[in-house]
Amino acid sequence: MQTDKLIRKIIHVDMDAFYASVEQLDNPALKGKPIAVGGSGKRGVVSAASYEARTFGVKSAMSGSLAIKLCPELIFVNTNFDRYIEISKKIRKIFFEYTDLVEPLSLDEAYLDVTKNKKGNPSASLIAKEIRDRIYNEVGLTASAGISINKFIAKVASDYNKPNGQKTINPEEVTAFLEQLDIRKFYGVGKVTAEKMYQKGIFTGMDLKQKSIAYLEEHFGKSGSYYFDVVRGIHNSEVKPNRIRKSLAAERTFSENLSSEIFMLEKLDQIADEVSRRLLKNNVAGKTITLKIKYSDFTLQTRSKTLPYYINDKDIIFETAKDLLYQQKPSNSVRLLGISLSNLNTETQKKIIQKSVSVQLKFGF
């Protein structure tokens, strides 16, 4: 680990089964029961599952039909993103009472840099506990947290004592923690990469640490240097409070395949309306419109068009998506349609913030 630079105090807060917990909060009759947020039909997909459902093996991104087989008593609830956003804003308001260095990753998780915080509290662990208590008392939901010297370790740690717990990895504990860590728990190592590492005899952080950077880059490409660094506790990415949104999208998976262009246009109109509403709500606009088509045989196709001006108007989005659809008529029945806008004007609003920090040698957790 590098000791000649500022040693930071980073907290990763992760809400517990957020969507499902919000539904249980709003409907007490659902508390203690296995619920899934999402569609229950044969084309439905689970967006989130309560912990009661997870004990049966139900998890996000699973088909609704498989979920109900695993848990016959599973209760399906429709998604309510407006409500999730409302709750997320309340939680973030709490975060900002402790630091302005808050980097949301999604509605239900965020990084906080509390090296210098508004409360003047030198203990990141105590701050994390206080934040979790306030979320429970003021919002009614539980959260878990990881605390350590960088974002990578804090995120890994936040998953250790879920739900409603926290784990601190002190600076002097980082090396042993990473060496003993199962490679599957390394943030950024997915299922495919983990299998590839297993085949090469890499099962733990210690195994990974034995490999040279040249070896890792040869077998894992650009990610090789990342793995080489993080297993040594090196992850210098700062908490970025002004993360720039790169794109905004909406899509629909249909209960029955669509073969009629009339029905496709009807669905595109609805999707364009949703994308436009999200753009307007976030006060952004984009130039590049991408149409996503997934056919009944699961083949995926995307078509894009870049306009000479920024737009967030529903009619323009729809007409452009329609042109893209007619660019080449669907060769098969369609199970999913999606529209995304990228090349957003958020890039033109990006500000470069330079910070000067003093070297800090003592780091109390």
N, C-alpha and C positions, 0 to 999 in steps of 0.2 A: 504494500500500500504506500501511496505517496504521503509523506508527512510534512513536506515543505509548502503545502498549499493550505488554504482555509479548510478546516474540517467542518463540514456542514451537519446540521441537524434536520433530517428530512422525515416527514410523516406521510405515510400513504394511508388514507382513509377509504375504506371500501364498505358500502352499505350491504347488509345481509339480505340476500334474496329480495332485492329492492322492489321490483314490480309486484311480486307476490305479496310481500310484506305490506305494501301500500294498500293492496286489495283487502288484506286481512284487517288492516287498521280501519278502513272505511266500512267494512262489513264484519262486525264482531262474530257473526255466525260462522264465518270461515276460519276463525282462529283455531289452531290445533288440528286442522284438517288438511289433507293433501290437495293442493290446488295447482293448476297450471294456467299461466296467462298466455293466451293465444287461441288458435283454432283447433277444434276437436274433430273436424271432418277428415275425410281420407286424404285431403291435401293440406290440412292444417299443420302448423308448425308451432312447437312450444317456444315461446319467447323467454319465459322464466318459470321456475318451479319453486314451490315452498320447500322448506327443509323436510316437512312431513312427506312430501312427494318424492324427494330425493332419496329417501331411505329405500324406495322401491326401484331406484335406478332411473327415475324420470329426470331429464336434464334439458337445458336449453338447446335449441336447434334440432331436437328430436321430433319426428313426425307425431302428430296427434294420435294416429291410429296405434302406433307402437306404444306410446305413453299409456293409453287406456288398457292395453294388453298387460303391461307391467303393473298397473295399478287400477283395477276395475272400479274402485271407488273414487277415482280422481275427479275433481270438480274443475271444469274449464270456465275461465273468466275472460271476457273480452279486454283487449288492451285499452288503456285510457291515458294516452301520452300527455294530454293537457294537465291531468292530475299529477302525473309523475314529474313533469316540468315544474309545476307549482311547488311540490314538496322539495325538489332539488334546489330551487332558489332559496327556500328557507334554510336548508342545510348549508348552502354556500355563504349565506349571510352570517352564520355562526363562524365559519372559517375565517372570514374577513375581519372578525373582531380580534383575531390573534395575529394575522399577518396579511400583507398585501400580496405576498408571493404564493398565490394559489393557482395551480394548473389543473383544471378539470380534464379528466380523460373521457368521461361520459357523464350521464345524469347521476350515476351512483358511485363514482369514485374520483379522487383527486389527490394530487401531491401538495403538501404544504412545506415550505421552507421556514422553519421557526428558529433558525440560528440567532437571528435578532428578531424578537417578537414584540408585539404591542403590550403584552402583559409584563414584560421584563422577567419572565420565568426562565431560569437557566436549564430546567429539566424538560426535555422534549417528551419524555414518557408521561410526566404529570400533565403536560398540555394535552397530549393525546387522550388521556383518561378523562380530563375535564371536558374536552370536545365531545367525546362519546357519551358522557353523562348528560350533557346539554341536549344533544340530538334526541336522546331517549326521553328526557323530561319535557322538552319543548315541542318535539315533533311526534314522538310516540314510536319511534323505530330504533332498532339496534344497529350498531356499526362495529366493524373490526378495524384494527390499525396495525401497521408495521412501522417501526421506528429504527432508523440507522443513519449511516454516514452518506448514503447516496440513494437515488431513486430506485435503482435496480434492487438493492438489498431490502429497502423498505417495502417494495411491492411484494417480493418473495415472502417477507416476514408477515405481512398482513394476512396471508392465507393460513398461517400456522394454527391460530387459536380461534378460528371461526366456528360458530357464530358468536358475536358479542364478546370478543376478547382482543387482546393485543400482545405483540411480542416485540421486544427490544433487542437489537443486536448491537452491543457496545463496540467501540473501535477495536478494543483488544480481543474481541470475540470473533471478528469478521473472518480472519484467516481460517480458523478451525470450522466455523459455520459453513463456509463455502466449500471447504475440502470434503466435508461429510455429506454435503447436499446431494440428493438424488438428481441426476441430470435432467429428469423429467420436470423437476421443480424450478429449473432455471428459466426465468422469464425470457421469452424469445426462442426457446427450444420447443418446437411443436412436435406432434406425434411422429411425423415422417422423419424429421431430423433426429429425434430420440432413437428411433429404430436404426437409423444409419450409424449413430454413435455406438449403439449396442453392438452392432456388427463389427465395429472397430475396437471393441473392448473398453469403451468409455461408458462407465456406469455412474460414477460419482464425480464431484468437483476435483477430487484428488487425481482421478484418472485423466480428466481433462487438462489438468495443470501439468501433467507429464508431457503433453504434446507441444511441439514447437509451433511458433506462429506460422512458419512455412508449411508445416504439415496441415494445420487447420485451414489455412487459406487454400491449399491444394485440394482438400476434400470438401470444404464447406464454403468456398468462394469468399465473397466480401464479408460474410458473417464471421469468418475465421478470426479476424483481428478483434472483433467484438467479444467472442468467446474467450480469447486469450486474455483480454483485459479484465472482463467482469469476474472471472474466476480468481483474479488477484485483487479484487476489491476496487478496481479502477473503473469508474463510470462518472465522467465529469459533466454529464448533461445537467444543466441548471433547471430549476423549476421555472417554467415560462408562463407567467400570468396572462400573456397576450398571445395565446396560441391562435394561429391563423387558420380559419376553416378553409379547406381546399375544395370541397364540393358539397352539394346538397342533393339528396335523392329520395325518391319514393318508388315503391314497386308493389305489385300485387300477384299473388299466386292464386289461381282460380280453382274452384271446386270441380269444375268440368273444363276440359280442354276447349279452347275457342278455335273454331274453324271459319267462322264468318267474320269478314272484315268490318261489318257493321258493329258487331259486338266488340271487336278489338278497339274500334274508334271510340265507342262508348266508354270503355275502360280507360283508354288513353286520356280522354277528356277529364275523367275523375282524378287520374294520377297527376295530370298537369295542374289541376286545381289545387291539389294538396301541395305540390312542389312550390307553386306560386305563393300559397299562404305561408309556407315555412320561410321562403325568401323574404317576404314582406315583414314577417314577424321578427326576423333577424336583421332586417334593414340592409340586405345585401342583394346584389344582382350578378348575373354571369353572362359570359359570351358563348361558351361551348355547351351545346345540348347533346346528350348521348341517349340513344334509345337502346334498351336492353331487351332481348327476346330470348326466352328459353322455350324450346319446342318439347313436344310430348316424348321425344326420344332422349330428352335431357341435353341435347346439343345447345350451346349458347352462342348467341351472336350479338354484337354491338355495332351500332352505326352512329357516327357523330357529325355534327356540323357546327362550325364556329362563325358567329355573326360578327359584323364590324362594330357592334355597339353592345353595351350591357343591357340586359333585360331581366325583368321579374314578372312580366305581365302574363297572365294565364293563357290568353288567346294566342299570343306569339309562341309561347312554349308548346301549346297544343298543335298549332299549325306546322311548326317545325318538326315536331315528333311525327305528325301525320305524313309529312313529306319524306321523312326517313323511313317510315313504314312502307310507303309506296315505292321507295327507291328500288326495292326488290321484294316482290310479294312473298309472304311467308310460304316456305316450301312444305310445311307440315302444320298440324294443329298446334296451338300455342298454349302452354301451361302457365307462363309468367310474362308480364310486361313491366318494364320499369323506365323511369325517366330521371336523368341526373343533370345538374348544371355544374360546370366547373369553370376554371378560368375566372374566378370570382373577383369582384372589385375590392375584396378584403386585402388582396395583395398590394393594391395601390395605397391602402391606408396603413400599411405596416410601418411601424416606427422602430428605429434602432435605439435601444436604451443602453447606454454605457454605464457601468457601475464600477466603483472602486471599492475594494474591500481590503481590510487589513489582515495580516496573517494572524491566525488564532491557534494557539498551541494547545490550550486546555479545552476539553470537550466533555461537559457533564451531561449525562443522560438521566 
